[in-house]
């Protein structure tokens, strides 16, 4: 039985309410809360779910409070926030470009952030200041600026009296190749110890994350997520050709540019917080799309699914081997087959 959308009127404004996407978001939030508790439970000092919940409600022993609030909660929240930012960024890119392959991973944003971060690690390390302010402030800031520069460069090179999805993907792949090659060049010319630190960062890792990582990402997302959700009301109209969208009263170029810049900033902030965690921005919107049954990737659903994917991957990375793996390794292993599936599917659809 198909559930129909209903209209909700507030004053002179009406909204379409679709029950299925709301149910998917509610169920995903429950799963996300369960993953958060399980993620905090696991570690060198195992805790029970009751102990974790007790601490979160303000109780628990000093030992439990220290383990939960100082050692494990910052890591879990960083993964949740970073995954949500990547999921939302990927949803915006895929909706605007109208291509399921469009994501910050393939459009050069994350590798642009990698160039900025690796540059700071390499040169700051050679000056002996990588463990000081360069590590806590310089690396995230350089990653943010690098991601913004790469994303805006892709957008500028792909612009030809408008944005065409296939052209933007091709330009993004080219920028990704250039940025990844330059990153690996920096790794070869830098000191061995600096290269090791840089490799850990560009793999994407939540290890050692503290509240100093949670707060900046949280503040950024507190501004960016509402901005994206408010600006995203035009995404439905942008699914049509530009002439039709303009006929509906949409300022196509301004709306598309605004949303793409928001998506670039989201991906850059996420990469600055935990490194380039691969394939989350690619897979999360498509999973949310199939669960919700909507015509385009749902924005808030992609946020929740993205957070759940990163936290689930972090759990796998911490438990599958005796040695803890970077979360980016797990997402890459899970995401690579999904990318091949999308490529095969797109090729089959092109033949029809």
C-alpha positions as CSV (number, residue, x, y, z in Angstrom):
1,X,0.0,0.0,0.0
2,X,1.4,3.3,-1.0
3,X,1.3,6.1,1.5
4,X,0.3,9.4,0.0
5,X,1.8,12.8,0.9
6,X,-0.3,15.2,2.9
7,X,-0.3,18.9,3.1
8,X,0.4,20.9,6.2
9,X,-0.7,24.5,6.3
10,X,0.8,27.1,8.6
11,X,-0.9,30.5,8.0
12,X,-0.6,31.3,4.3
13,X,2.2,28.7,3.8
14,X,1.6,25.1,3.0
15,X,4.1,22.1,3.2
16,X,3.9,18.6,1.7
17,X,4.4,16.0,4.4
18,X,5.6,12.6,3.2
19,X,5.2,9.9,6.0
20,X,7.8,7.5,4.6
21,X,10.8,9.9,4.7
22,X,9.8,10.9,8.2
23,X,9.6,7.3,9.4
24,X,13.0,6.6,7.8
25,X,14.6,9.6,9.7
26,X,13.0,8.5,13.0
27,X,14.2,4.9,12.6
28,X,17.7,6.1,11.6
29,X,17.9,8.3,14.6
30,X,17.1,5.3,16.8
31,X,19.9,3.3,15.1
32,X,22.2,6.3,15.4
33,X,21.6,6.5,19.2
34,X,22.2,2.8,19.6
35,X,25.4,3.0,17.6
36,X,26.6,6.0,19.8
37,X,26.0,3.9,23.0
38,X,27.8,0.8,21.6
39,X,30.7,2.9,20.3
40,X,31.2,4.4,23.7
41,X,30.9,1.0,25.4
42,X,33.8,-0.7,23.5
43,X,37.4,-0.1,24.5
44,X,40.2,-1.2,26.7
45,X,37.9,-0.6,29.7
46,X,34.6,-2.2,28.6
47,X,31.4,-0.6,29.9
48,X,27.8,-1.7,29.8
49,X,25.0,0.2,28.1
50,X,23.5,0.9,31.6
51,X,26.8,2.5,32.7
52,X,27.0,4.6,29.5
53,X,23.4,5.9,29.8
54,X,23.9,6.6,33.5
55,X,26.9,8.8,32.8
56,X,25.1,10.6,30.0
57,X,22.3,11.3,32.5
58,X,24.7,12.9,34.9
59,X,25.5,9.9,37.1
60,X,28.1,7.2,37.2
61,X,31.4,6.8,39.0
62,X,34.4,9.2,38.4
63,X,36.1,6.4,36.4
64,X,33.1,5.9,34.1
65,X,32.7,9.6,33.7
66,X,36.3,10.0,32.6
67,X,36.2,7.1,30.2
68,X,32.9,8.2,28.6
69,X,33.2,11.9,28.5
70,X,36.9,12.4,28.0
71,X,38.1,9.4,26.1
72,X,35.3,8.0,24.0
73,X,32.5,10.5,23.6
74,X,34.6,13.1,21.7
75,X,35.6,10.4,19.2
76,X,32.0,9.2,18.7
77,X,30.6,12.7,18.3
78,X,33.3,13.7,15.8
79,X,32.4,10.6,13.7
80,X,28.7,11.5,13.9
81,X,29.2,15.1,13.0
82,X,31.7,14.4,10.2
83,X,29.5,11.7,8.7
84,X,26.5,13.9,8.8
85,X,28.4,16.8,7.1
86,X,29.7,14.4,4.3
87,X,26.2,12.9,3.8
88,X,24.6,16.3,3.4
89,X,27.4,17.6,1.1
90,X,27.0,14.5,-1.1
91,X,23.2,14.9,-1.2
92,X,23.5,18.5,-2.4
93,X,26.0,17.7,-5.0
94,X,24.1,14.7,-6.4
95,X,20.8,16.6,-6.4
96,X,22.3,19.6,-8.3
97,X,24.5,17.7,-10.7
98,X,21.8,15.1,-11.1
99,X,24.4,12.4,-11.0
100,X,24.8,9.7,-8.3
101,X,28.5,9.8,-8.9
102,X,28.9,13.4,-7.8
103,X,30.5,13.6,-4.4
104,X,33.3,15.6,-2.7
105,X,35.5,12.5,-3.1
106,X,35.3,12.5,-6.9
107,X,35.0,16.3,-7.3
108,X,38.4,17.1,-5.8
109,X,37.2,18.7,-2.6
110,X,38.7,16.1,-0.2
111,X,41.9,15.8,-2.0
112,X,42.2,19.6,-2.1
113,X,41.9,19.5,1.6
114,X,44.5,16.8,1.7
115,X,47.0,19.0,-0.2
116,X,46.5,21.8,2.3
117,X,46.9,19.6,5.4
118,X,49.9,17.6,4.0
119,X,51.7,20.8,3.1
120,X,51.4,22.2,6.6
121,X,52.4,18.8,8.2
122,X,55.4,18.6,5.9
123,X,56.8,22.1,6.2
124,X,55.8,22.6,9.8
125,X,57.4,19.3,10.7
126,X,60.6,20.3,9.0
127,X,60.6,23.4,11.2
128,X,59.9,21.4,14.4
129,X,56.5,23.0,15.2
130,X,54.1,20.2,14.0
131,X,53.3,19.2,17.6
132,X,52.4,22.8,18.6
133,X,49.8,25.2,17.1
134,X,50.4,23.9,13.6
135,X,49.0,20.5,14.6
136,X,45.9,21.8,16.5
137,X,45.0,24.8,14.3
138,X,47.2,24.9,11.2
139,X,46.3,21.5,9.8
140,X,42.5,21.8,10.1
141,X,42.7,25.4,8.8
142,X,44.9,24.4,5.8
143,X,42.5,21.5,5.1
144,X,39.5,23.8,5.1
145,X,41.2,26.3,2.8
146,X,42.5,23.6,0.5
147,X,39.1,22.0,0.2
148,X,37.4,25.4,-0.5
149,X,40.0,26.3,-3.2
150,X,39.6,22.9,-4.9
151,X,35.8,23.0,-4.9
152,X,35.6,26.5,-6.2
153,X,38.2,25.7,-8.8
154,X,36.1,22.8,-10.1
155,X,33.0,24.9,-10.1
156,X,34.7,27.7,-12.0
157,X,36.2,25.4,-14.6
158,X,32.9,23.5,-15.1
159,X,30.9,26.7,-15.6
160,X,29.8,27.2,-19.2
161,X,26.7,29.4,-19.0
162,X,25.5,27.0,-16.3
163,X,26.5,23.7,-14.7
164,X,26.1,20.5,-16.6
165,X,26.5,17.4,-14.4
166,X,28.7,15.3,-16.6
167,X,31.1,18.1,-17.3
168,X,31.4,18.9,-13.6
169,X,32.2,15.3,-12.7
170,X,34.9,15.1,-15.4
171,X,36.5,18.4,-14.2
172,X,36.4,17.1,-10.7
173,X,38.1,13.8,-11.6
174,X,40.8,15.9,-13.3
175,X,41.3,18.1,-10.2
176,X,41.3,15.0,-8.0
177,X,44.1,13.4,-10.0
178,X,46.2,16.6,-9.9
179,X,45.7,17.1,-6.1
180,X,46.4,13.4,-5.3
181,X,49.6,13.5,-7.3
182,X,50.8,16.6,-5.6
183,X,49.9,15.2,-2.2
184,X,52.0,12.1,-2.9
185,X,54.8,14.2,-4.2
186,X,54.8,16.1,-0.8
187,X,55.0,12.7,1.0
188,X,58.1,11.7,-1.0
189,X,60.0,15.0,-0.4
190,X,59.1,15.3,3.3
191,X,60.7,13.8,6.3
192,X,59.9,10.1,7.0
193,X,58.2,10.9,10.3
194,X,56.2,13.8,8.8
195,X,55.2,11.5,5.9
196,X,53.9,9.0,8.4
197,X,51.8,11.5,10.2
198,X,50.5,12.8,6.9
199,X,49.6,9.3,5.7
200,X,47.5,8.7,8.9
201,X,45.7,12.0,8.3
202,X,44.9,11.5,4.6
203,X,43.6,8.0,5.3
204,X,40.9,9.4,7.5
205,X,41.0,8.6,11.2
206,X,39.1,9.3,14.4
207,X,41.9,8.3,16.6
208,X,42.9,10.8,19.3
209,X,39.9,13.1,18.7
210,X,39.0,15.3,21.6
211,X,36.6,18.1,22.4
212,X,38.9,20.5,20.6
213,X,37.8,18.7,17.4
214,X,34.1,18.3,18.3
215,X,33.5,22.0,19.1
216,X,34.7,23.6,15.8
217,X,32.9,21.0,13.7
218,X,29.8,21.3,15.8
219,X,29.6,25.1,15.6
220,X,30.2,25.0,11.8
221,X,27.4,22.4,11.3
222,X,25.0,24.3,13.6
223,X,25.2,27.0,11.0
224,X,25.6,25.0,7.8
225,X,23.0,22.4,8.2
226,X,20.0,24.8,8.8
227,X,21.4,26.9,5.9
228,X,21.4,23.9,3.6
229,X,18.0,22.7,4.7
230,X,16.5,26.2,4.2
231,X,18.2,26.7,0.9
232,X,17.4,23.2,-0.2
233,X,13.7,23.9,-0.9
234,X,14.6,24.8,-4.5
235,X,16.3,21.4,-5.2
236,X,13.1,19.9,-6.5
237,X,12.8,22.7,-9.1
238,X,16.5,22.3,-10.0
239,X,15.8,18.8,-11.1
240,X,14.2,20.2,-14.3
241,X,16.1,21.9,-17.0
242,X,17.1,25.5,-16.5
243,X,14.4,27.0,-18.6
244,X,11.6,25.2,-16.7
245,X,13.1,26.1,-13.3
246,X,13.3,29.7,-14.3
247,X,9.6,29.5,-15.4
248,X,8.8,28.4,-11.9
249,X,10.4,31.6,-10.5
250,X,13.7,30.1,-9.4
251,X,16.9,32.2,-9.8
252,X,18.7,29.1,-11.1
253,X,22.3,30.3,-11.2
254,X,22.2,32.0,-7.8
255,X,20.4,29.1,-6.1
256,X,22.8,26.5,-7.6
257,X,25.9,28.5,-6.8
258,X,24.8,29.1,-3.2
259,X,24.0,25.4,-2.6
260,X,27.3,24.2,-4.2
261,X,29.3,26.6,-2.0
262,X,27.5,25.3,1.1
263,X,28.2,21.7,0.0
264,X,31.9,22.6,-0.6
265,X,32.2,24.2,2.9
266,X,30.5,21.1,4.5
267,X,32.9,18.7,2.9
268,X,35.9,20.9,3.8
269,X,34.8,21.2,7.4
270,X,34.3,17.5,7.7
271,X,37.7,16.7,6.1
272,X,39.4,19.3,8.4
273,X,37.9,17.5,11.4
274,X,38.8,13.9,10.6
275,X,40.7,13.7,7.4
276,X,39.3,12.6,4.0
277,X,37.0,9.7,5.0
278,X,36.2,8.2,1.6
279,X,32.9,7.2,0.0
280,X,30.6,8.3,2.8
281,X,29.4,11.3,0.8
282,X,28.9,9.0,-2.2
283,X,26.9,6.3,-0.5
284,X,24.9,8.0,2.3
285,X,22.6,10.0,0.0
286,X,21.9,7.0,-2.2
287,X,21.1,4.8,0.7
288,X,18.8,7.5,2.1
289,X,17.2,8.0,-1.3
290,X,16.3,4.3,-1.6
291,X,15.0,4.1,2.0
292,X,12.9,7.2,1.6
293,X,11.6,6.5,-1.9
294,X,12.0,10.1,-2.9
295,X,12.9,11.6,-6.3
296,X,16.1,13.1,-5.0
297,X,18.4,12.4,-2.0
298,X,16.7,13.7,1.2
299,X,18.8,16.2,2.9
300,X,18.2,15.4,6.6
301,X,18.0,11.7,5.9
302,X,21.4,11.9,4.3
303,X,22.7,13.7,7.4
304,X,21.5,10.8,9.7
305,X,22.6,8.0,7.4
306,X,26.0,9.6,6.9
307,X,26.6,9.8,10.7
308,X,25.5,6.2,11.1
309,X,27.8,5.0,8.3
310,X,30.9,6.7,9.9
311,X,30.1,5.4,13.4
312,X,29.4,1.9,12.1
313,X,32.7,1.9,10.1
314,X,34.5,3.1,13.2
315,X,33.1,0.2,15.2
316,X,34.3,-2.2,12.6
317,X,37.7,-0.5,12.5
318,X,38.1,-0.9,16.2
319,X,36.9,-4.5,16.6
320,X,37.7,-6.4,13.4
321,X,41.5,-6.6,14.1
322,X,43.6,-6.5,17.2
323,X,45.2,-3.4,15.8
324,X,42.9,-0.5,15.3
325,X,42.4,0.6,11.7
326,X,41.7,4.1,10.4
327,X,38.0,4.5,9.8
328,X,38.8,5.7,6.2
329,X,40.2,2.2,5.4
330,X,36.9,0.6,6.3
331,X,34.8,3.1,4.4
332,X,37.0,2.7,1.3
333,X,36.7,-1.1,1.5
334,X,32.9,-0.9,1.8
335,X,32.5,2.0,-0.7
336,X,34.7,0.8,-3.6
337,X,32.2,-2.1,-4.6
338,X,29.4,0.4,-4.3
339,X,31.1,2.8,-6.6
340,X,31.6,0.0,-9.2
341,X,27.9,-0.8,-8.8
342,X,26.9,2.8,-9.6
343,X,29.3,2.9,-12.6
344,X,27.8,-0.3,-14.0
345,X,24.3,0.9,-13.4
346,X,24.9,4.3,-15.0
347,X,26.4,2.6,-18.1
348,X,23.3,0.3,-18.4
349,X,20.9,3.2,-18.1
350,X,22.9,5.1,-20.7
351,X,22.3,2.2,-23.2
352,X,18.6,2.2,-22.6
